[in-house]
Amino acid sequence: MRQRRFLPSLSQLIALEAVMRHRSVTAAADELSLTQSTVSRLIAALEDQLGKPLFLRQRKRLIPTAEALVYAAHITQGLDLIQRASMGLIANPGGGTLSLSVLPTFATRWLAPRIGQFLSDNPGISVNLSTKIQRVSLATGAFDAAIYFGQGDWPDAHHMRLFDERLTACAAPGFLARHPVTGTADMAGLPMLQLETRPHGWQAWFAAQGGGGVAVRGMVMDQFSMMIQSAIAGLGVALLPSYLAEPEIAEGRLLPLLRPAVPGDGAYWLAWPDRHQGDPAFLRFRTWIAAQVRAAFGADSGDGQPG
């Protein structure tokens, strides 16, 4: 049996979350379509129930206490879980809902064109995709799993290697007509586009070419999609995962330099928390994506077994 004292009303918690987010009773009241006095009463009632002040009142301003900041962070996570559960029930009452954190260009260029087949084969499951560059917390419950690049080192998570990254340097035909490249020495002085999450990518590429490296200079970007468009526009040489470079090369918008598809310094991984280890909807997705990467990448793909 849950103790009533430790279960404030949903109205109180929603009011607290809004006030903490806006740092203003007035803004919170406007968002919730309530009066300022109603929001103030809800906060006061919550403080009475908890037996602790959550805010310091200074000149009509509410300043959250240190304890309130921690408490509100947990409440926000709880409200997110409730909202996700409700959305899943409404959108898909007959099956499961998966919320995935996915790298942006991987999501748009590789996963999104394939996910329709998974949904068609599993009509009781819906999938929500959220593109994230940085790693998210799987402990909060906001995401059921994540696809990321690096090593199998996501803390407190199970892992499955999807495929190793291979790198292809490429540039626009017009750019290479002006700057022919027949060896690594010809790269000296050329703008080499860089991705901020792959600081050692060019070093790995030069090492795999068997030639000496040159000083790397050029724009730093946060997404491969931006790098692809910049290379097509003739702004420099792009270093791309081969699976992203292949469509542009096939269409003639980019040309590969020297040896293509050389080994990179990381892999793409699927990570998930322990609470989803036996979830039927997630198991279906995990089995499906393992089959997809085997078909697409062959020897470079993982074995489909969690690690």
FILUMLUM-352248 format. One line per field, with one value per residue (C-alpha): x, y negated, z negated; residue number from 0; residue in three letters. Coordinates in steps of 0.5 Angstrom, whole numbers, plus 500, padded with zeros to 3 digits. Example, Ala and Ser with C-alpha at 12.3 -4.5 7.8 and 13.67 -1.06 7.14 Angstrom:
east	c(525,527)
north	c(509,502)
up	c(484,486)
num	c(0,1)
residu	c(ALA,SER)
// end
This chain:
east	c(500,503,503,498,503,508,504,502,496,498,496,501,506,505,504,511,514,512,514,521,522,519,522,516,509,506,509,507,500,499,502,497,491,490,490,497,493,491,498,501,496,498,505,504,499,505,510,505,504,512,513,519,519,521,522,525,520,524,521,515,520,521,528,528,532,537,533,527,532,533,526,523,528,525,518,520,522,516,511,515,514,507,506,510,505,499,501,503,496,492,497,498,493,494,502,508,512,519,523,529,535,539,544,542,545,544,537,535,540,540,534,528,528,528,524,517,518,519,513,509,512,510,503,502,509,510,517,519,525,529,536,541,548,551,549,543,541,538,536,531,526,525,529,528,534,540,544,551,558,564,566,561,562,555,555,549,547,547,550,550,555,551,557,564,565,569,571,571,574,571,570,566,568,569,574,578,579,582,586,588,589,594,597,596,602,597,592,597,594,587,581,579,572,572,566,567,565,571,577,582,578,583,589,586,584,591,594,590,592,599,602,604,599,599,596,589,585,578,571,569,561,557,553,555,549,552,559,556,552,559,563,558,558,566,568,573,574,569,571,565,562,562,555,553,558,556,549,553,558,553,550,556,555,562,568,572,579,585,583,575,572,578,577,575,576,569,563,555,552,545,545,539,538,536,529,528,532,526,521,517,517,524,526,523,526,533,532,530,536,541,538,538,546,548,544,547,554,556,563,563,556,556,553,547,548,548,554)
north	c(500,493,488,482,477,479,479,471,470,469,462,460,464,461,454,455,457,451,446,450,449,442,440,436,437,432,436,443,440,438,445,449,444,443,436,434,435,442,444,441,445,452,450,448,455,459,456,457,464,466,462,458,451,452,444,438,432,426,420,423,428,436,438,446,449,454,460,457,458,465,467,463,467,473,471,469,476,479,474,476,483,482,478,483,489,485,483,490,493,488,489,496,500,507,507,504,497,496,489,489,484,485,481,476,478,485,484,480,484,491,493,489,492,499,498,498,505,507,503,507,514,512,508,508,504,496,493,486,484,478,476,474,473,473,479,479,483,489,489,484,488,483,487,495,496,492,493,489,489,491,497,502,498,495,495,499,502,508,507,510,509,507,506,503,496,496,489,486,479,476,469,466,467,460,459,465,462,456,460,467,472,478,479,477,472,468,467,462,455,458,456,463,463,465,468,466,473,476,472,478,480,477,480,486,485,483,489,494,491,493,486,480,476,468,463,463,456,455,453,457,460,463,467,472,469,462,465,468,462,458,463,463,455,456,453,459,466,470,476,480,487,491,493,485,484,489,486,479,483,487,481,478,472,474,478,482,481,486,493,493,496,496,498,493,493,495,498,497,500,501,500,501,502,508,507,508,514,519,514,517,511,509,516,516,509,512,518,514,509,515,518,511,510,517,516,509,510,517,519,512,513,516,523,520,523,518,516)
up	c(500,502,497,499,496,501,507,508,513,521,521,515,519,526,522,519,526,529,524,524,531,532,525,525,523,528,534,531,530,537,539,535,536,529,525,521,514,516,518,512,507,511,509,502,501,504,499,493,495,496,490,493,496,504,505,502,503,504,506,510,513,512,511,511,506,507,505,509,515,514,513,519,523,521,522,529,530,527,531,538,536,535,541,546,543,544,551,553,550,555,561,560,556,558,558,555,557,557,556,560,559,566,569,574,581,579,578,584,589,586,581,583,591,587,581,585,587,579,578,583,581,573,574,566,565,566,566,564,567,563,567,562,563,555,551,547,540,541,534,534,538,543,548,549,553,557,563,562,565,561,557,553,547,545,538,534,541,545,552,559,564,571,576,576,579,586,588,595,597,603,606,612,619,620,614,616,623,620,614,617,612,614,607,600,601,606,600,597,596,598,594,590,587,580,576,568,566,570,568,570,577,582,578,579,586,587,584,588,594,592,594,589,586,587,583,583,583,585,583,577,577,572,577,583,587,587,589,595,598,596,600,606,606,607,600,599,598,594,590,589,587,593,593,593,599,603,606,607,611,615,617,619,614,610,613,608,607,607,603,601,595,590,583,578,571,568,569,569,563,560,553,548,541,537,536,543,544,544,547,553,557,556,558,564,566,564,568,574,574,573,580,583,582,584,590,591,589,588,585,582,578,571,570,567,560,554,551)
num	c(0,1,2,3,4,5,6,7,8,9,10,11,12,13,14,15,16,17,18,19,20,21,22,23,24,25,26,27,28,29,30,31,32,33,34,35,36,37,38,39,40,41,42,43,44,45,46,47,48,49,50,51,52,53,54,55,56,57,58,59,60,61,62,63,64,65,66,67,68,69,70,71,72,73,74,75,76,77,78,79,80,81,82,83,84,85,86,87,88,89,90,91,92,93,94,95,96,97,98,99,100,101,102,103,104,105,106,107,108,109,110,111,112,113,114,115,116,117,118,119,120,121,122,123,124,125,126,127,128,129,130,131,132,133,134,135,136,137,138,139,140,141,142,143,144,145,146,147,148,149,150,151,152,153,154,155,156,157,158,159,160,161,162,163,164,165,166,167,168,169,170,171,172,173,174,175,176,177,178,179,180,181,182,183,184,185,186,187,188,189,190,191,192,193,194,195,196,197,198,199,200,201,202,203,204,205,206,207,208,209,210,211,212,213,214,215,216,217,218,219,220,221,222,223,224,225,226,227,228,229,230,231,232,233,234,235,236,237,238,239,240,241,242,243,244,245,246,247,248,249,250,251,252,253,254,255,256,257,258,259,260,261,262,263,264,265,266,267,268,269,270,271,272,273,274,275,276,277,278,279,280,281,282,283,284,285,286,287,288,289,290,291,292,293,294,295,296,297,298,299,300,301,302,303,304,305,306)
residu	c(MET,ARG,GLN,ARG,ARG,PHE,LEU,PRO,SER,LEU,SER,GLN,LEU,ILE,ALA,LEU,GLU,ALA,VAL,MET,ARG,HIS,ARG,SER,VAL,THR,ALA,ALA,ALA,ASP,GLU,LEU,SER,LEU,THR,GLN,SER,THR,VAL,SER,ARG,LEU,ILE,ALA,ALA,LEU,GLU,ASP,GLN,LEU,GLY,LYS,PRO,LEU,PHE,LEU,ARG,GLN,ARG,LYS,ARG,LEU,ILE,PRO,THR,ALA,GLU,ALA,LEU,VAL,TYR,ALA,ALA,HIS,ILE,THR,GLN,GLY,LEU,ASP,LEU,ILE,GLN,ARG,ALA,SER,MET,GLY,LEU,ILE,ALA,ASN,PRO,GLY,GLY,GLY,THR,LEU,SER,LEU,SER,VAL,LEU,PRO,THR,PHE,ALA,THR,ARG,TRP,LEU,ALA,PRO,ARG,ILE,GLY,GLN,PHE,LEU,SER,ASP,ASN,PRO,GLY,ILE,SER,VAL,ASN,LEU,SER,THR,LYS,ILE,GLN,ARG,VAL,SER,LEU,ALA,THR,GLY,ALA,PHE,ASP,ALA,ALA,ILE,TYR,PHE,GLY,GLN,GLY,ASP,TRP,PRO,ASP,ALA,HIS,HIS,MET,ARG,LEU,PHE,ASP,GLU,ARG,LEU,THR,ALA,CYS,ALA,ALA,PRO,GLY,PHE,LEU,ALA,ARG,HIS,PRO,VAL,THR,GLY,THR,ALA,ASP,MET,ALA,GLY,LEU,PRO,MET,LEU,GLN,LEU,GLU,THR,ARG,PRO,HIS,GLY,TRP,GLN,ALA,TRP,PHE,ALA,ALA,GLN,GLY,GLY,GLY,GLY,VAL,ALA,VAL,ARG,GLY,MET,VAL,MET,ASP,GLN,PHE,SER,MET,MET,ILE,GLN,SER,ALA,ILE,ALA,GLY,LEU,GLY,VAL,ALA,LEU,LEU,PRO,SER,TYR,LEU,ALA,GLU,PRO,GLU,ILE,ALA,GLU,GLY,ARG,LEU,LEU,PRO,LEU,LEU,ARG,PRO,ALA,VAL,PRO,GLY,ASP,GLY,ALA,TYR,TRP,LEU,ALA,TRP,PRO,ASP,ARG,HIS,GLN,GLY,ASP,PRO,ALA,PHE,LEU,ARG,PHE,ARG,THR,TRP,ILE,ALA,ALA,GLN,VAL,ARG,ALA,ALA,PHE,GLY,ALA,ASP,SER,GLY,ASP,GLY,GLN,PRO,GLY)
// end
